[in-house]
Structure formats: C-alpha cells, structure tokens
Amino acid sequence: MQATSKQYDEVITKCRTLYINKLRDYGSAWRILRLPSLTDQIYIKAQRIRQLQENPVRKVQEDEVSEFIGIINYAIMALIQLEKGIVEQPDLSVEEATLLYDKHVAITKSLMEDKNHDYGEAWREMRISSLTDLILQKLLRVKQIEDNKGKTLVSEGIDANYHDMVNYSVFALIKLT
C-alpha cells in the first residue's frame, strides 16, 4: 500500500498544480456554481472518457488523462461547495481555496486507504473502462439524490459519491501512467 500512497500523491500533485494555476488565472469564479452544475461538468468529462474508450477516432486531441484530472478537480470543488455553500461572487483567495482543496484531498485519501486495506487493492486488477463506468454510476446516483433534494433513505450522501469519483479517477490515472 505504500506504493499506492506515493502514486496517489503524485497524481494529486498534478491535479493540485492545475487547480492552483486556474485559480491564479480565473480566481474562485467556480464558487458561484450550484452542485448540479458541478455534477454536470463531471458528467460531461466522464461521458467524454467513455466515448474516447469506445471510439478510436478523435477530433479533439485531448486524452483521458486530462479528463480524469478534471473529474478530480471538479469533485473536490463540489466537496468544497458542500462545506462552504454557494456564493454570488467569488470569495476565496488562492491560499484559502488551496487549503480547502488540501483538506478535502486528505479526507478522500484517508477514505481510499481504509477501503484499500479492506478490499486488498482490488482496483489494480480492474480495467480503466470499469473505473469509468463506476464514475458514471456515481454521477447518476448524485443526480438522483440532487433531484430528491438531497434526501436518501438508506444510501450514502452526495459527499461519499464525490469522494469515490476522486478515488476512482486517481486509480485510473495511476493505471494510465
């Protein structure tokens, strides 16, 4: 599991760097996005990955890697929105937004380590296409929970699904590199 932890950190470092650079370019404009908007952004990226996996012809020269990075960063933004709420104007400095990113990555990584212990790193035997399908399934669950105004009877909440999307995307990026 030490290798997984190191690989996880390497993937997150790339994602975090892009997140910070975009914060410097655009500020925290994403803070105005409602959760369904973030969910839809993630859905678009996951659908594109699935299309790339099924269709060998590409008209836009971006690969799965950039899309999985996008899923990670949008899911972390969604977790921040769940914690902080939606605002009318950008309100986070680069430093504060980065601290929140790091906080939610730490929570998500801890969850991964616990599950990885219990499942024995079963993800290493999975196909990237299966990880993509699981992300899409999580997105459909989130959309249903959002349509139900956040209420569930027996299921995990929205945050657990975003955590899983981050972890599945990290696993896919580890497998891709």
Sequence and secondary structure as in RCSB ss.txt:
>XXXX:A:sequence
MQATSKQYDEVITKCRTLYINKLRDYGSAWRILRLPSLTDQIYIKAQRIRQLQENPVRKVQEDEVSEFIGIINYA
IMALIQLEKGIVEQPDLSVEEATLLYDKHVAITKSLMEDKNHDYGEAWREMRISSLTDLILQKLLRVKQIEDNKG
KTLVSEGIDANYHDMVNYSVFALIKLT
>XXXX:A:secstr
 HHHHHHHHHHHHHHHHHHHHHHHHHTTGGGG  HHHHHHHHHHHHHHHHHHHH    SS   HHHHHHHHHHHH
HHHHHHHHH   SS    HHHHHHHHHHHHHHHHHHHHHHHHHHTSGGGGS HHHHHHHHHHHHHHHHHHHHTTT
  SSS  HHHHHHHHHHHHHHHHHHH 
